[in-house]
Amino acid sequence: MSKTIHPARLYVKKLKDIYGGYRDFYLLLYGHEPETSNELQRFINYVNRGNYNLDFLELLLKNTDTKGITLEEFVLGTKQSQ
């Protein structure tokens, strides 16, 4: 298993901290509290693993202040020079 730190994972974890932790971040993204502790734990695992799908990225764009970050910056960490 690789110990590589992925910029997207770090960015989402930073957003989680900005918005008050896992439970508050879940509420912000999905518009309701997690129904069970297992649902919250699955969300925590999902955030920490960083293998995000398109639906999750759409929720981030709609519900957080991600304006101004490019996909390249999100995935690679910085803009690559051309």
C-alpha positions as CSV (number, residue, x, y, z in Angstrom):
1,M,0.0,0.0,0.0
2,S,1.3,3.4,-1.0
3,K,1.7,6.2,1.5
4,T,1.3,8.9,-1.1
5,I,-0.6,11.9,0.1
6,H,-3.1,12.9,-2.6
7,P,-4.0,16.6,-2.9
8,A,-7.7,15.9,-3.5
9,R,-7.9,13.9,-0.2
10,L,-6.0,16.7,1.7
11,Y,-8.3,19.3,0.2
12,V,-11.5,17.5,1.2
13,K,-10.2,16.8,4.7
14,K,-9.4,20.5,5.0
15,L,-12.9,21.4,3.9
16,K,-14.2,18.9,6.5
17,D,-12.3,20.8,9.2
18,I,-13.4,24.2,7.9
19,Y,-17.1,23.2,8.0
20,G,-16.9,21.8,11.6
21,G,-16.0,18.1,11.4
22,Y,-17.5,15.0,9.8
23,R,-21.0,15.3,11.0
24,D,-21.4,19.0,10.1
25,F,-19.7,18.3,6.7
26,Y,-22.1,15.5,6.0
27,L,-25.1,17.7,6.9
28,L,-23.8,20.4,4.6
29,L,-23.3,18.1,1.7
30,Y,-26.4,15.9,2.0
31,G,-28.8,18.3,3.6
32,H,-29.7,16.0,6.5
33,E,-28.1,14.3,9.5
34,P,-26.7,10.8,9.0
35,E,-29.5,8.3,9.9
36,T,-27.2,5.9,11.7
37,S,-23.8,5.8,13.2
38,N,-22.8,3.4,10.4
39,E,-23.8,5.9,7.8
40,L,-21.6,8.5,9.4
41,Q,-18.7,6.0,9.7
42,R,-19.1,5.1,6.0
43,F,-18.8,8.9,5.2
44,I,-15.8,9.2,7.4
45,N,-14.1,6.3,5.6
46,Y,-15.0,7.7,2.2
47,V,-13.6,11.1,3.1
48,N,-10.4,9.6,4.4
49,R,-9.8,7.2,1.6
50,G,-10.1,9.9,-1.1
51,N,-11.5,7.7,-3.9
52,Y,-14.2,10.2,-4.7
53,N,-16.9,9.7,-7.4
54,L,-18.5,12.3,-9.6
55,D,-21.6,12.6,-7.5
56,F,-19.5,13.5,-4.5
57,L,-17.5,16.1,-6.5
58,E,-20.8,17.6,-7.6
59,L,-21.9,18.0,-4.0
60,L,-18.6,19.7,-3.1
61,L,-19.1,22.2,-5.9
62,K,-22.7,22.9,-5.0
63,N,-22.4,23.1,-1.3
64,T,-18.9,24.3,-0.4
65,D,-16.7,27.3,-1.3
66,T,-14.6,25.5,-4.0
67,K,-14.8,28.4,-6.4
68,G,-11.5,29.1,-8.2
69,I,-9.9,25.7,-7.8
70,T,-9.3,23.9,-11.1
71,L,-9.6,20.2,-11.5
72,E,-5.9,20.1,-12.1
73,E,-5.2,21.8,-8.8
74,F,-7.7,19.5,-7.0
75,V,-6.2,16.3,-8.4
76,L,-2.5,17.2,-8.7
77,G,-2.1,19.9,-6.1
78,T,-0.8,22.7,-8.3
79,K,-1.1,23.8,-11.9
80,Q,1.4,22.2,-14.2
81,S,3.4,24.5,-16.4
82,Q,2.9,24.0,-20.1
